[in-house]
């Protein structure tokens, strides 16, 4: 999906058919398109103007960030589906993935918040505490007008504490690999998932 977007923005020809052939040809097709995507991202200036669904950020940097997190989450999906050991997302990437969730919530509500109901937000708070990355602590407050995010340590109605990769997977409704400690009202996590559900 993103490779033709980058090609169009850069004025480069698109590299052949993007139609998944399925069956035995799928593996080679994925490898070929992965190589095209990596090459396109490496050659594109971060401020290259390209199409994105974001209302204001139409840059190759947005595409790079979105592709990184799509691939990280779906790599976990593939490992879960194959029944193999699941590798965690690197802590710094997972922390940025959580930061990107807040962008998706604020700028992509039509894609991420099918279950959102303003009346459900009554000031509940969710504290996220990553244990393996310094800059991985957030407090979300579910206010009637939206969700406020503070990068701070504070007591929440629900606190989730664990490796940053596990916190990211839990927010994306994937099973964590390790233990995520939960303190408080589990209904706050259900509220979060009504605000953010993104495959």
N, C-alpha and C positions, 0 to 999 in steps of 0.2 A: 504493500500500500504506500509506504513512505518513499520508496525508491523513485517511482515516477514523479512524485511531488518534488523531490530534490532535483531530479533531472530537468523538469519543467522550469523550476526557479533559476537554475544555472544555465539554461539554454542548451542542454546536452540532449542527444537523442536517447529515447527510452530503450532499455536493453532487452527487447524481445517481449514475448508473451508473458503476462503476469498471471495467467490462468493455471491454477493448480491441476496437474494432470492426474493426481490421485494414484492409487495402487503402487506398483513397483517404482514408478518414476518420481514419486513424491520426494524421496530423500535427496536425490540429485538436484531436483528443482529447488528445494529449500536451500541447499548448500550454495547453489548458483546465485539465488536472490539475496542470500545473506552476504555473500561477497560483494554484490552490487551495492547493497545498503551501506556496508562498512566503507567501501571506496567512496561512495557519495558523501557520507558524513565527514570523512577525512579531508575531502577536497573542498567542501563548502565552507566559506567564511561564516562564522557564527551569526553575523547580521544579515546574511543573504535572505532576501525577501522571498518567501514561499507561501503556498496556501497552507493554512491550518484552520481548525475549527474554533480556535481561541478568538474572542472578540477583538483583541488588540495585539497579541503577540504573533506575528507572522514571520518568524525567523527560523533559520536552520537550527539555531540553538534550541528552540522549542521542540523541533522534531527530534533532535538528538536526545534530549531529556525524556520525551515521551517514549521513543523507541527503546531506550535503555530500560525503563521501568516496565514497559510491556513485555520485553524479552525476559527480564528477571522474574516477573510473576508467572509468565507462561512456561518458562523453564521449570519452575517448581511444579506447575500443573502437569507437565510432561513426565517428570519423575514420579509424581504421585500416580498418574495414570498407568505408568509402566510397572509400578510396584517395586521400584528400586529405591535405594537410599536417597533422601532429599538433602541436597547441599544448601546451606543457608546463603542468603544474599549477603554480600560483604557489608559490614556495618555502615560505612560511609554512604554507600549506594542506597542501602535500606533507609537510612535517615533522610536522605534526599527524596526517596520514594514517598516517605510519610509527608514531607514538606509539599511534594507535588500533589498529594491527595487533597491538601487544603486549597490548592489552585483549582483542581478539578471540581471541588465542592462549590467554590465561589464563582467560577467562570464557566462551568460545564454542567450546570444543574439539569438541563434538559436530558443529558446523557447519563447522569449519575444518581438522580434523586427522585425516582419514580414514586417512592413511598413517602416523600416529604410532606409533612403537615405542620404548618406554622403553629397551630394550636398545641402541638405536642411539646414545643420548646417552652419551658417554664423556668429557665435558669439552671437546669441541671449541669453538672460539671463532670468532665472526664479527664483524669490525669494519666499521661503516658510517660513512663520512665524507662528509657533504654539503659541497660546495665553495661554495655560494651562499647559505648561511643560517647565521648564527652558532651557533644552538642545534640543530645537526644532526649529532651524533656519538654513536654508541652502540656498546657492546660486548655481544654476546649470548654467553652461555655455556650450552652444552647439557649440563646436569647430569642424572644419572639420575632425579632427582625432578621435573624440569621445566626450563624455559628461564629463566635469570636475565638481566635487562637492567640494564646500568649505563650512565649517561649520562657517558661518559668516553672519553678518548683512550687507547688501549692497543693493543698488537700483537695481532692475531688470527691464527688458522690460515688464515683467508681475510680479506682486506681488500677492500672495494668502495669506490671513491672516484669521485664524480661529482656532478652537479647533483642536488638533493634529489628533484626530480620523476622523474629517471631511476632513482634508487635505489628510490623507491616503486613505479614500474612494474616494475622487476626483481623486487621482492619479491612483487608481484601476478602474476608470470609474464607480463608484457607486455613487448614490445620497448622498450628505451630509445630516446629520440630522439638523444641525444648519446653520447659515449664514457663508459663506466664502466670505470675502470681496475680490474683484478683482480690481486691479489697473493696467491699461496698456493694452498691446496688447494680446487679447485672442488667437491669432494665435499661440502664444508660447505654450499654453496648448495643442493645436492640434499637434504641433511638438513633445511635450513630449510623447503624446500617440502613435505617430508613432515610437518613440524610445522604448516605454514600453507599451505593452498590454499583460496581463497575467491573465488568468481566474483562 
